[in-house]
Each structure stands twice: as C-alpha cells, then as structure tokens.
C-alpha cells in the first residue's frame, strides 16, 4: 500500500519565511535606504566615443546612408543611442512632435519581422500595435515612419534579427528613402560580412560601419567623480575614489572601458563602505571586493 503524498499547498506554506524581509535585513533603515538608492541608480556620461558615434550617425542621417554599429557592451551602446534620440525628439505631453527625425527601437527576441515592426510602432506610440497580421504591421509601420518624417531609423539588438527581418529593413530604406542603422553586438559584424549568397543584398545595403569602442583610460577619473556626485550626493562620508590613482587604474582595467561594468563595481564599493565604514578604501581592500570578479571580454572588431 503506497503512502499518500503530502498536501502541496501545506508544504509550500511551511517553507515560507516567518519573518518579514525588513526584519531579516542586516542593515539599519538608513543604510537600507542608501543601498536601495544605489540599486536603482542609473546614470549616463558623455564620453569621447559617444560624441564620435553621434557625429557618425549625423553624417549617415544627413547623407541618407545606411550602416551599422557594433559594440562590446550593448548596454553602453543602448544608452548612447537613447541619448542621441533625445537630442532630436520632443514631446508634448505623451505625444511626439513632428518632425521626429530620429527613431531608436529595441528589438526583442526572436527578432522576427513581427518583433521588428512592433518595436518600431511601440517607439512611435502607435495605437495599433496590437495588429498581428504581418502585411498590416508592415503597412502601418511604413505609414507611421512617413507620417513622423523620420530620417534615420536605429534598430537596437540587431544581432537578434532574422534574415527576413534584415530584408524588411532593406525594403524600408528603399521604399521610404531614409537611413537605416542596425546596432548591436560584435556578432552583428559577423552577420553582415559573412560570405553568403543569401545575404548578398542585405550586406550590400549596409556597407558603412562604426565600432562603438571602450571609453578612454584618461576619462576614468572624471566619470567616477561624475557618478559619485550624482549617486552619492548628500553622503556623510564621500568615497573620493579619484584621490588614489592606483584605485582609478584598477577600476579602468577591471571595467575594460565599459561604463555599465564600471557602475556595477562602484555600487559594490559603495555598499562595502556602508557596511564597513571604519575600513579604509585602498588598493588592497578594493582587490578583495573584486576578487571573484572576472574581467569583461574586450575584443576589437576586424
């Protein structure tokens, strides 16, 4: 005779914590509030590489030329593209003003034509994003891009795009006569330079390319100071990390010149200083904080 299985709901309830998350916290409410602020922080710094990207995008837009952008850090590239869009796009309430020369749309996986069109329409706040038929989505996208007088369409996460989606971009640039710029990881460069008869027309449409590189070493101290002034404003004990050139050098090497990676480490250091305020921040303590952290991949496109 088999033994009956225990009630599943009762089992789950027995596993639930009997104490609230607040009671389990090892920090005081004040420290917990500062940690929450650090966790939610989101900053942007205009690097030399960002200005170079903006100049390249301006040139593509003005000359109605297509191209693509690749980067080691898609997170950094995404922020730069969002900032570039904000330079040209204005809103009145929830509506975009016309013209809207720059559109930046982030494609989600699996990167089908439907995903592509929905991303563009969502960025343009189009109320018909619920349409599912591909032909209707295509027509709606073309009409909306034309209505807003878009001159450059930037597509984020372009390394997700399928072959059919790349062909949709080819048709957009030919039909609407606007610049189309897919942006993404280094794999995008491999896709658009592969020796394949199937991709010949796609590759010949996107011949210009730009590498969004790592930020320069001499910019490290300035971006750290900028982050501290924005995120740690009002702290009783400022970190003043830039006072030690050795710390600055380690942070640059461990970040690989990638901003979002640098911000991750700065958040860890700030929390460490909150938990151990009496322990000095120096090269030795910094190495212990980052001991289990690997260096990011940092390859140059060829």
Secondary structure, 3 states (H helix, E strand, C coil): CCCCCCCHHHHHHHHCCCCCHHHHCCCCHHHHHHHHHHHHCCCCCCCHHHHHHHHHHHHHHHHCCCEEEEECCHHHHHHHHHHHHHCCCCEECCEECCCCCEEEEECCCCCCHHHHHHHHHHHCCCCCCCCCCHHHHHHHHHHHHHHCCCCEEEEECHHHCCHHHHHHHHHHHHHHCCEEEEEECHHHHHHHCCCCCCCHHHHHHCCEEEEECCCCHHHHHHHHHHHHHHHCCCCCCCCCHHHCHHHHHHHHHHHCCCHHHHHHHHHHHHHHHHHCCCCCCCHHHHHHHCCCCCCCCCCCCC
